[in-house]
Amino acid sequence: MDLFFLIFAVLVFVFVLAGVKIVPQAEKWVVERLGKYRVVLGPGINLIIPVLDRVAHKVIILERQLPPTSQDAITRDNVVVQLETSVFYRVTEPERTVYRIANIDAAITTTVAGMVRSEVGKLELDSVQSNRTELIASIKGALVEAVESWGIEVTRTEILDVNLDAATQEAMLQQLNAERARRAAVAAAEGEKRATELRAEGELYAAQRDAEARRVQADAEAYANKVVGSSIRDNGIEAAQFQIALKQVEAISAISEKNGNQTILFPTSALDAFGDAFKQLKALVQR
Protein backbone atom coordinates (compact mmCIF):
# COMPACT_ATOMS: atom_id res chain seq x y z
CA MET A 1 0.00 0.00 0.00
CA ASP A 2 2.76 2.35 0.90
CA LEU A 3 4.58 1.48 -2.31
CA PHE A 4 1.50 2.21 -4.38
CA PHE A 5 1.01 5.53 -2.62
CA LEU A 6 4.65 6.42 -3.21
CA ILE A 7 4.41 5.58 -6.89
CA PHE A 8 1.22 7.61 -7.17
CA ALA A 9 2.82 10.59 -5.44
CA VAL A 10 5.80 10.43 -7.77
CA LEU A 11 3.53 10.30 -10.80
CA VAL A 12 1.52 13.27 -9.54
CA PHE A 13 4.71 15.23 -8.91
CA VAL A 14 6.05 14.45 -12.38
CA PHE A 15 2.67 15.33 -13.89
CA VAL A 16 2.52 18.69 -12.11
CA LEU A 17 6.14 19.41 -12.89
CA ALA A 18 5.53 18.70 -16.58
CA GLY A 19 2.67 21.20 -16.52
CA VAL A 20 4.78 24.06 -15.15
CA LYS A 21 6.42 26.14 -17.88
CA ILE A 22 8.80 29.02 -17.17
CA VAL A 23 8.97 31.33 -20.19
CA PRO A 24 12.05 33.64 -20.57
CA GLN A 25 11.52 37.39 -20.73
CA ALA A 26 12.37 37.74 -24.45
CA GLU A 27 10.14 34.89 -25.62
CA LYS A 28 6.53 33.85 -26.07
CA TRP A 29 5.45 30.23 -26.37
CA VAL A 30 2.56 28.99 -28.49
CA VAL A 31 0.68 26.09 -26.88
CA GLU A 32 -1.42 23.53 -28.79
CA ARG A 33 -3.97 21.14 -27.31
CA LEU A 34 -4.35 17.94 -29.26
CA GLY A 35 -2.83 19.63 -32.30
CA LYS A 36 -4.98 22.78 -32.15
CA TYR A 37 -3.89 26.25 -31.09
CA ARG A 38 -4.88 26.97 -27.49
CA VAL A 39 -2.96 29.84 -25.92
CA VAL A 40 0.20 31.95 -25.93
CA LEU A 41 2.35 31.83 -22.81
CA GLY A 42 3.99 35.06 -21.75
CA PRO A 43 7.21 35.53 -19.76
CA GLY A 44 7.16 33.97 -16.26
CA ILE A 45 5.55 30.87 -14.74
CA ASN A 46 2.69 29.28 -16.68
CA LEU A 47 0.65 26.09 -16.22
CA ILE A 48 -0.51 23.70 -18.91
CA ILE A 49 -2.10 20.26 -18.87
CA PRO A 50 0.53 17.65 -19.67
CA VAL A 51 -0.21 15.10 -22.37
CA LEU A 52 -3.11 17.21 -23.69
CA ASP A 53 -1.12 20.45 -24.10
CA ARG A 54 2.28 20.89 -25.61
CA VAL A 55 4.55 23.85 -26.47
CA ALA A 56 4.49 23.88 -30.27
CA HIS A 57 6.51 27.04 -30.97
CA LYS A 58 8.94 29.20 -29.04
CA VAL A 59 8.98 32.65 -30.61
CA ILE A 60 11.60 35.31 -29.83
CA ILE A 61 9.96 38.72 -29.51
CA LEU A 62 13.15 40.80 -29.61
CA GLU A 63 13.56 43.29 -32.44
CA ARG A 64 15.22 41.67 -35.45
CA GLN A 65 17.18 43.04 -38.38
CA LEU A 66 16.99 41.43 -41.78
CA PRO A 67 20.29 41.13 -43.65
CA PRO A 68 20.81 44.04 -46.10
CA THR A 69 19.49 43.21 -49.56
CA SER A 70 19.80 44.94 -52.95
CA GLN A 71 16.87 45.57 -55.29
CA ASP A 72 16.95 46.94 -58.82
CA ALA A 73 14.34 49.56 -59.61
CA ILE A 74 13.49 51.90 -62.49
CA THR A 75 12.72 55.54 -61.75
CA ARG A 76 10.02 57.56 -63.46
CA ASP A 77 12.62 59.04 -65.83
CA ASN A 78 13.74 55.52 -66.86
CA VAL A 79 16.99 55.33 -64.88
CA VAL A 80 17.99 51.96 -63.40
CA VAL A 81 19.08 52.26 -59.76
CA GLN A 82 20.13 49.67 -57.23
CA LEU A 83 18.99 50.27 -53.66
CA GLU A 84 20.42 48.48 -50.65
CA THR A 85 17.78 48.21 -47.93
CA SER A 86 17.45 46.83 -44.43
CA VAL A 87 14.33 46.21 -42.30
CA PHE A 88 13.88 46.03 -38.53
CA TYR A 89 10.83 44.27 -37.07
CA ARG A 90 9.56 42.40 -34.02
CA VAL A 91 6.87 39.80 -33.44
CA THR A 92 3.83 41.09 -31.55
CA GLU A 93 1.33 38.24 -32.11
CA PRO A 94 3.16 34.91 -32.28
CA GLU A 95 -0.01 32.93 -33.05
CA ARG A 96 -0.36 34.82 -36.36
CA THR A 97 3.32 34.63 -37.19
CA VAL A 98 3.57 30.83 -36.82
CA TYR A 99 0.23 29.91 -38.40
CA ARG A 100 -0.08 32.40 -41.27
CA ILE A 101 3.41 32.48 -42.79
CA ALA A 102 6.03 29.79 -43.09
CA ASN A 103 9.24 31.88 -43.49
CA ILE A 104 8.72 35.37 -42.11
CA ASP A 105 12.18 36.70 -43.07
CA ALA A 106 11.88 35.60 -46.69
CA ALA A 107 8.33 36.97 -46.89
CA ILE A 108 9.39 40.39 -45.58
CA THR A 109 12.38 40.50 -47.95
CA THR A 110 10.19 39.76 -50.95
CA THR A 111 7.58 42.28 -49.87
CA VAL A 112 10.22 45.00 -49.38
CA ALA A 113 11.59 44.38 -52.87
CA GLY A 114 8.14 44.92 -54.37
CA MET A 115 7.54 48.05 -52.28
CA VAL A 116 10.89 49.54 -53.28
CA ARG A 117 10.24 49.05 -56.99
CA SER A 118 6.74 50.50 -56.64
CA GLU A 119 7.77 53.62 -54.68
CA VAL A 120 10.92 54.33 -56.73
CA GLY A 121 8.90 54.10 -59.94
CA LYS A 122 6.88 57.12 -58.76
CA LEU A 123 9.96 59.35 -58.42
CA GLU A 124 12.62 60.78 -60.70
CA LEU A 125 16.28 60.10 -60.05
CA ASP A 126 16.94 63.50 -58.46
CA SER A 127 14.07 62.94 -56.03
CA VAL A 128 15.38 59.50 -55.10
CA GLN A 129 18.74 61.05 -54.23
CA SER A 130 17.50 64.14 -52.41
CA ASN A 131 14.26 62.92 -50.76
CA ARG A 132 15.53 59.69 -49.26
CA THR A 133 13.72 60.31 -45.97
CA GLU A 134 10.36 60.62 -47.70
CA LEU A 135 11.08 57.50 -49.77
CA ILE A 136 11.89 55.52 -46.62
CA ALA A 137 8.66 56.70 -44.97
CA SER A 138 6.63 55.67 -48.03
CA ILE A 139 8.21 52.20 -48.13
CA LYS A 140 7.65 51.70 -44.41
CA GLY A 141 3.99 52.78 -44.63
CA ALA A 142 3.29 50.39 -47.49
CA LEU A 143 5.18 47.57 -45.75
CA VAL A 144 3.25 47.99 -42.50
CA GLU A 145 -0.05 47.56 -44.30
CA ALA A 146 1.23 44.51 -46.19
CA VAL A 147 2.52 42.59 -43.13
CA GLU A 148 -0.22 43.56 -40.69
CA SER A 149 -1.87 40.12 -40.87
CA TRP A 150 1.38 38.35 -40.00
CA GLY A 151 1.44 39.56 -36.40
CA ILE A 152 4.63 41.60 -36.69
CA GLU A 153 5.48 45.27 -36.25
CA VAL A 154 7.86 46.97 -38.67
CA THR A 155 9.88 49.30 -36.45
CA ARG A 156 12.25 50.78 -39.01
CA THR A 157 13.28 50.63 -42.64
CA GLU A 158 16.56 51.94 -43.99
CA ILE A 159 17.98 52.68 -47.45
CA LEU A 160 21.68 52.11 -46.92
CA ASP A 161 22.89 53.06 -50.41
CA VAL A 162 21.72 54.07 -53.88
CA ASN A 163 23.97 52.86 -56.70
CA LEU A 164 23.95 53.72 -60.40
CA ASP A 165 25.53 52.02 -63.39
CA ALA A 166 28.69 53.50 -64.98
CA ALA A 167 26.87 55.06 -67.97
CA THR A 168 24.39 56.88 -65.74
CA GLN A 169 27.15 58.12 -63.45
CA GLU A 170 29.08 59.48 -66.45
CA ALA A 171 25.97 61.24 -67.77
CA MET A 172 25.29 62.76 -64.35
CA LEU A 173 28.89 63.96 -64.12
CA GLN A 174 28.62 65.68 -67.51
CA GLN A 175 25.34 67.26 -66.48
CA LEU A 176 26.90 68.46 -63.24
CA ASN A 177 29.86 70.00 -65.06
CA ALA A 178 27.53 71.72 -67.53
CA GLU A 179 25.47 73.13 -64.67
CA ARG A 180 28.60 74.44 -62.95
CA ALA A 181 29.75 76.08 -66.19
CA ARG A 182 26.32 77.67 -66.62
CA ARG A 183 26.37 79.05 -63.10
CA ALA A 184 29.87 80.43 -63.61
CA ALA A 185 28.79 82.16 -66.84
CA VAL A 186 25.73 83.61 -65.14
CA ALA A 187 27.83 84.86 -62.24
CA ALA A 188 30.35 86.47 -64.63
CA ALA A 189 27.55 88.12 -66.62
CA GLU A 190 25.93 89.45 -63.46
CA GLY A 191 29.30 90.78 -62.29
CA GLU A 192 29.90 92.55 -65.61
CA LYS A 193 26.38 93.97 -65.51
CA ARG A 194 26.94 95.31 -62.02
CA ALA A 195 30.30 96.81 -63.00
CA THR A 196 28.68 98.53 -66.00
CA GLU A 197 25.95 99.89 -63.77
CA LEU A 198 28.51 101.23 -61.30
CA ARG A 199 30.55 102.87 -64.07
CA ALA A 200 27.41 104.46 -65.49
CA GLU A 201 26.42 105.70 -62.05
CA GLY A 202 29.92 107.14 -61.58
CA GLU A 203 29.85 108.92 -64.94
CA LEU A 204 26.37 110.27 -64.21
CA TYR A 205 27.50 111.54 -60.83
CA ALA A 206 30.58 113.21 -62.38
CA ALA A 207 28.41 114.84 -65.07
CA GLN A 208 25.99 116.09 -62.43
CA ARG A 209 28.82 117.57 -60.37
CA ASP A 210 30.36 119.20 -63.45
CA ALA A 211 27.01 120.66 -64.46
CA GLU A 212 26.52 121.93 -60.92
CA ALA A 213 29.98 123.54 -60.98
CA ARG A 214 29.24 125.18 -64.33
CA ARG A 215 25.95 126.48 -62.97
CA VAL A 216 27.67 127.94 -59.91
CA GLN A 217 30.34 129.56 -62.11
CA ALA A 218 27.68 130.93 -64.46
CA ASP A 219 25.77 132.33 -61.48
CA ALA A 220 28.97 133.97 -60.20
CA GLU A 221 29.75 135.53 -63.59
CA ALA A 222 26.18 136.73 -63.92
CA TYR A 223 26.37 138.28 -60.47
CA ALA A 224 29.71 139.93 -61.34
CA ASN A 225 28.32 141.32 -64.58
CA LYS A 226 25.31 142.55 -62.70
CA VAL A 227 27.55 144.36 -60.19
CA VAL A 228 29.67 145.88 -62.99
CA GLY A 229 26.58 146.98 -64.86
CA SER A 230 25.21 148.58 -61.72
CA SER A 231 28.53 150.35 -61.12
CA ILE A 232 28.66 151.71 -64.68
CA ARG A 233 25.08 152.83 -64.44
CA ASP A 234 25.74 154.64 -61.16
CA ASN A 235 29.24 156.08 -61.80
CA GLY A 236 29.25 156.69 -65.52
CA ILE A 237 32.31 156.57 -67.81
CA GLU A 238 34.85 156.45 -64.94
CA ALA A 239 33.66 153.02 -63.85
CA ALA A 240 33.82 151.74 -67.41
CA GLN A 241 37.37 153.00 -67.86
CA PHE A 242 38.35 151.38 -64.57
CA GLN A 243 37.03 148.04 -65.70
CA ILE A 244 38.83 148.33 -69.05
CA ALA A 245 42.09 149.19 -67.34
CA LEU A 246 41.66 146.26 -64.96
CA LYS A 247 41.21 143.86 -67.84
CA GLN A 248 44.31 145.27 -69.56
CA VAL A 249 46.40 144.71 -66.48
CA GLU A 250 45.19 141.13 -66.16
CA ALA A 251 45.97 140.45 -69.83
CA ILE A 252 49.46 141.93 -69.57
CA SER A 253 50.18 139.88 -66.43
CA ALA A 254 49.05 136.68 -68.11
CA ILE A 255 51.20 137.26 -71.21
CA SER A 256 54.28 138.25 -69.23
CA GLU A 257 54.13 135.08 -67.11
CA LYS A 258 54.61 132.76 -70.12
CA ASN A 259 58.04 131.09 -70.34
CA GLY A 260 60.40 132.37 -73.06
CA ASN A 261 58.28 135.39 -73.83
CA GLN A 262 60.48 138.20 -75.36
CA THR A 263 57.62 140.63 -75.92
CA ILE A 264 57.62 143.89 -73.92
CA LEU A 265 54.20 145.34 -73.34
CA PHE A 266 53.35 148.87 -72.35
CA PRO A 267 50.02 150.21 -71.44
CA THR A 268 48.43 152.77 -73.80
CA SER A 269 48.79 155.52 -71.22
CA ALA A 270 52.57 154.98 -71.19
CA LEU A 271 52.69 155.33 -74.97
CA ASP A 272 50.73 158.57 -74.75
CA ALA A 273 53.24 159.85 -72.20
CA PHE A 274 56.14 159.00 -74.54
CA GLY A 275 54.35 160.85 -77.36
CA ASP A 276 53.92 164.00 -75.22
CA ALA A 277 57.54 163.87 -74.11
CA PHE A 278 58.75 163.59 -77.71
CA LYS A 279 56.66 166.59 -78.76
CA GLN A 280 58.10 168.70 -75.88
CA LEU A 281 61.66 167.70 -76.78
CA LYS A 282 61.10 168.66 -80.43
CA ALA A 283 59.79 172.08 -79.38
CA LEU A 284 62.92 172.75 -77.25
CA VAL A 285 65.23 171.89 -80.16
CA GLN A 286 63.41 174.18 -82.50
CA ARG A 287 63.98 177.09 -80.09
C-alpha positions as CSV (number, residue, x, y, z in Angstrom):
1,M,0.0,0.0,0.0
2,D,2.8,2.4,0.9
3,L,4.6,1.5,-2.3
4,F,1.5,2.2,-4.4
5,F,1.0,5.5,-2.6
6,L,4.6,6.4,-3.2
7,I,4.4,5.6,-6.9
8,F,1.2,7.6,-7.2
9,A,2.8,10.6,-5.4
10,V,5.8,10.4,-7.8
11,L,3.5,10.3,-10.8
12,V,1.5,13.3,-9.5
13,F,4.7,15.2,-8.9
14,V,6.0,14.4,-12.4
15,F,2.7,15.3,-13.9
16,V,2.5,18.7,-12.1
17,L,6.1,19.4,-12.9
18,A,5.5,18.7,-16.6
19,G,2.7,21.2,-16.5
20,V,4.8,24.1,-15.1
21,K,6.4,26.1,-17.9
22,I,8.8,29.0,-17.2
23,V,9.0,31.3,-20.2
24,P,12.0,33.6,-20.6
25,Q,11.5,37.4,-20.7
26,A,12.4,37.7,-24.4
27,E,10.1,34.9,-25.6
28,K,6.5,33.9,-26.1
29,W,5.4,30.2,-26.4
30,V,2.6,29.0,-28.5
31,V,0.7,26.1,-26.9
32,E,-1.4,23.5,-28.8
33,R,-4.0,21.1,-27.3
34,L,-4.4,17.9,-29.3
35,G,-2.8,19.6,-32.3
36,K,-5.0,22.8,-32.1
37,Y,-3.9,26.2,-31.1
38,R,-4.9,27.0,-27.5
39,V,-3.0,29.8,-25.9
40,V,0.2,32.0,-25.9
41,L,2.3,31.8,-22.8
42,G,4.0,35.1,-21.7
43,P,7.2,35.5,-19.8
44,G,7.2,34.0,-16.3
45,I,5.5,30.9,-14.7
46,N,2.7,29.3,-16.7
47,L,0.7,26.1,-16.2
48,I,-0.5,23.7,-18.9
49,I,-2.1,20.3,-18.9
50,P,0.5,17.7,-19.7
51,V,-0.2,15.1,-22.4
52,L,-3.1,17.2,-23.7
53,D,-1.1,20.4,-24.1
54,R,2.3,20.9,-25.6
55,V,4.5,23.9,-26.5
56,A,4.5,23.9,-30.3
57,H,6.5,27.0,-31.0
58,K,8.9,29.2,-29.0
59,V,9.0,32.7,-30.6
60,I,11.6,35.3,-29.8
61,I,10.0,38.7,-29.5
62,L,13.2,40.8,-29.6
63,E,13.6,43.3,-32.4
64,R,15.2,41.7,-35.4
65,Q,17.2,43.0,-38.4
66,L,17.0,41.4,-41.8
67,P,20.3,41.1,-43.7
68,P,20.8,44.0,-46.1
69,T,19.5,43.2,-49.6
70,S,19.8,44.9,-53.0
71,Q,16.9,45.6,-55.3
72,D,16.9,46.9,-58.8
73,A,14.3,49.6,-59.6
74,I,13.5,51.9,-62.5
75,T,12.7,55.5,-61.8
76,R,10.0,57.6,-63.5
77,D,12.6,59.0,-65.8
78,N,13.7,55.5,-66.9
79,V,17.0,55.3,-64.9
80,V,18.0,52.0,-63.4
81,V,19.1,52.3,-59.8
82,Q,20.1,49.7,-57.2
83,L,19.0,50.3,-53.7
84,E,20.4,48.5,-50.7
85,T,17.8,48.2,-47.9
86,S,17.4,46.8,-44.4
87,V,14.3,46.2,-42.3
88,F,13.9,46.0,-38.5
89,Y,10.8,44.3,-37.1
90,R,9.6,42.4,-34.0
91,V,6.9,39.8,-33.4
92,T,3.8,41.1,-31.6
93,E,1.3,38.2,-32.1
94,P,3.2,34.9,-32.3
95,E,0.0,32.9,-33.0
96,R,-0.4,34.8,-36.4
97,T,3.3,34.6,-37.2
98,V,3.6,30.8,-36.8
99,Y,0.2,29.9,-38.4
100,R,-0.1,32.4,-41.3
101,I,3.4,32.5,-42.8
102,A,6.0,29.8,-43.1
103,N,9.2,31.9,-43.5
104,I,8.7,35.4,-42.1
105,D,12.2,36.7,-43.1
106,A,11.9,35.6,-46.7
107,A,8.3,37.0,-46.9
108,I,9.4,40.4,-45.6
109,T,12.4,40.5,-48.0
110,T,10.2,39.8,-51.0
111,T,7.6,42.3,-49.9
112,V,10.2,45.0,-49.4
113,A,11.6,44.4,-52.9
114,G,8.1,44.9,-54.4
115,M,7.5,48.0,-52.3
116,V,10.9,49.5,-53.3
117,R,10.2,49.1,-57.0
118,S,6.7,50.5,-56.6
119,E,7.8,53.6,-54.7
120,V,10.9,54.3,-56.7
121,G,8.9,54.1,-59.9
122,K,6.9,57.1,-58.8
123,L,10.0,59.3,-58.4
124,E,12.6,60.8,-60.7
125,L,16.3,60.1,-60.0
126,D,16.9,63.5,-58.5
127,S,14.1,62.9,-56.0
128,V,15.4,59.5,-55.1
129,Q,18.7,61.1,-54.2
130,S,17.5,64.1,-52.4
131,N,14.3,62.9,-50.8
132,R,15.5,59.7,-49.3
133,T,13.7,60.3,-46.0
134,E,10.4,60.6,-47.7
135,L,11.1,57.5,-49.8
136,I,11.9,55.5,-46.6
137,A,8.7,56.7,-45.0
138,S,6.6,55.7,-48.0
139,I,8.2,52.2,-48.1
140,K,7.7,51.7,-44.4
141,G,4.0,52.8,-44.6
142,A,3.3,50.4,-47.5
143,L,5.2,47.6,-45.7
144,V,3.3,48.0,-42.5
145,E,-0.1,47.6,-44.3
146,A,1.2,44.5,-46.2
147,V,2.5,42.6,-43.1
148,E,-0.2,43.6,-40.7
149,S,-1.9,40.1,-40.9
150,W,1.4,38.3,-40.0
151,G,1.4,39.6,-36.4
152,I,4.6,41.6,-36.7
153,E,5.5,45.3,-36.3
154,V,7.9,47.0,-38.7
155,T,9.9,49.3,-36.4
156,R,12.3,50.8,-39.0
157,T,13.3,50.6,-42.6
158,E,16.6,51.9,-44.0
159,I,18.0,52.7,-47.4
160,L,21.7,52.1,-46.9
161,D,22.9,53.1,-50.4
162,V,21.7,54.1,-53.9
163,N,24.0,52.9,-56.7
164,L,23.9,53.7,-60.4
165,D,25.5,52.0,-63.4
166,A,28.7,53.5,-65.0
167,A,26.9,55.1,-68.0
168,T,24.4,56.9,-65.7
169,Q,27.1,58.1,-63.5
170,E,29.1,59.5,-66.5
171,A,26.0,61.2,-67.8
172,M,25.3,62.8,-64.3
173,L,28.9,64.0,-64.1
174,Q,28.6,65.7,-67.5
175,Q,25.3,67.3,-66.5
176,L,26.9,68.5,-63.2
177,N,29.9,70.0,-65.1
178,A,27.5,71.7,-67.5
179,E,25.5,73.1,-64.7
180,R,28.6,74.4,-62.9
181,A,29.8,76.1,-66.2
182,R,26.3,77.7,-66.6
183,R,26.4,79.1,-63.1
184,A,29.9,80.4,-63.6
185,A,28.8,82.2,-66.8
186,V,25.7,83.6,-65.1
187,A,27.8,84.9,-62.2
188,A,30.3,86.5,-64.6
189,A,27.5,88.1,-66.6
190,E,25.9,89.5,-63.5
191,G,29.3,90.8,-62.3
192,E,29.9,92.5,-65.6
193,K,26.4,94.0,-65.5
194,R,26.9,95.3,-62.0
195,A,30.3,96.8,-63.0
196,T,28.7,98.5,-66.0
197,E,25.9,99.9,-63.8
198,L,28.5,101.2,-61.3
199,R,30.5,102.9,-64.1
200,A,27.4,104.5,-65.5
201,E,26.4,105.7,-62.0
202,G,29.9,107.1,-61.6
203,E,29.8,108.9,-64.9
204,L,26.4,110.3,-64.2
205,Y,27.5,111.5,-60.8
206,A,30.6,113.2,-62.4
207,A,28.4,114.8,-65.1
208,Q,26.0,116.1,-62.4
209,R,28.8,117.6,-60.4
210,D,30.4,119.2,-63.4
211,A,27.0,120.7,-64.5
212,E,26.5,121.9,-60.9
213,A,30.0,123.5,-61.0
214,R,29.2,125.2,-64.3
215,R,26.0,126.5,-63.0
216,V,27.7,127.9,-59.9
217,Q,30.3,129.6,-62.1
218,A,27.7,130.9,-64.5
219,D,25.8,132.3,-61.5
220,A,29.0,134.0,-60.2
221,E,29.8,135.5,-63.6
222,A,26.2,136.7,-63.9
223,Y,26.4,138.3,-60.5
224,A,29.7,139.9,-61.3
225,N,28.3,141.3,-64.6
226,K,25.3,142.6,-62.7
227,V,27.5,144.4,-60.2
228,V,29.7,145.9,-63.0
229,G,26.6,147.0,-64.9
230,S,25.2,148.6,-61.7
231,S,28.5,150.4,-61.1
232,I,28.7,151.7,-64.7
233,R,25.1,152.8,-64.4
234,D,25.7,154.6,-61.2
235,N,29.2,156.1,-61.8
236,G,29.3,156.7,-65.5
237,I,32.3,156.6,-67.8
238,E,34.9,156.5,-64.9
239,A,33.7,153.0,-63.8
240,A,33.8,151.7,-67.4
241,Q,37.4,153.0,-67.9
242,F,38.4,151.4,-64.6
243,Q,37.0,148.0,-65.7
244,I,38.8,148.3,-69.1
245,A,42.1,149.2,-67.3
246,L,41.7,146.3,-65.0
247,K,41.2,143.9,-67.8
248,Q,44.3,145.3,-69.6
249,V,46.4,144.7,-66.5
250,E,45.2,141.1,-66.2
251,A,46.0,140.5,-69.8
252,I,49.5,141.9,-69.6
253,S,50.2,139.9,-66.4
254,A,49.0,136.7,-68.1
255,I,51.2,137.3,-71.2
256,S,54.3,138.3,-69.2
257,E,54.1,135.1,-67.1
258,K,54.6,132.8,-70.1
259,N,58.0,131.1,-70.3
260,G,60.4,132.4,-73.1
261,N,58.3,135.4,-73.8
262,Q,60.5,138.2,-75.4
263,T,57.6,140.6,-75.9
264,I,57.6,143.9,-73.9
265,L,54.2,145.3,-73.3
266,F,53.3,148.9,-72.4
267,P,50.0,150.2,-71.4
268,T,48.4,152.8,-73.8
269,S,48.8,155.5,-71.2
270,A,52.6,155.0,-71.2
271,L,52.7,155.3,-75.0
272,D,50.7,158.6,-74.8
273,A,53.2,159.9,-72.2
274,F,56.1,159.0,-74.5
275,G,54.3,160.9,-77.4
276,D,53.9,164.0,-75.2
277,A,57.5,163.9,-74.1
278,F,58.7,163.6,-77.7
279,K,56.7,166.6,-78.8
280,Q,58.1,168.7,-75.9
281,L,61.7,167.7,-76.8
282,K,61.1,168.7,-80.4
283,A,59.8,172.1,-79.4
284,L,62.9,172.8,-77.2
285,V,65.2,171.9,-80.2
286,Q,63.4,174.2,-82.5
287,R,64.0,177.1,-80.1
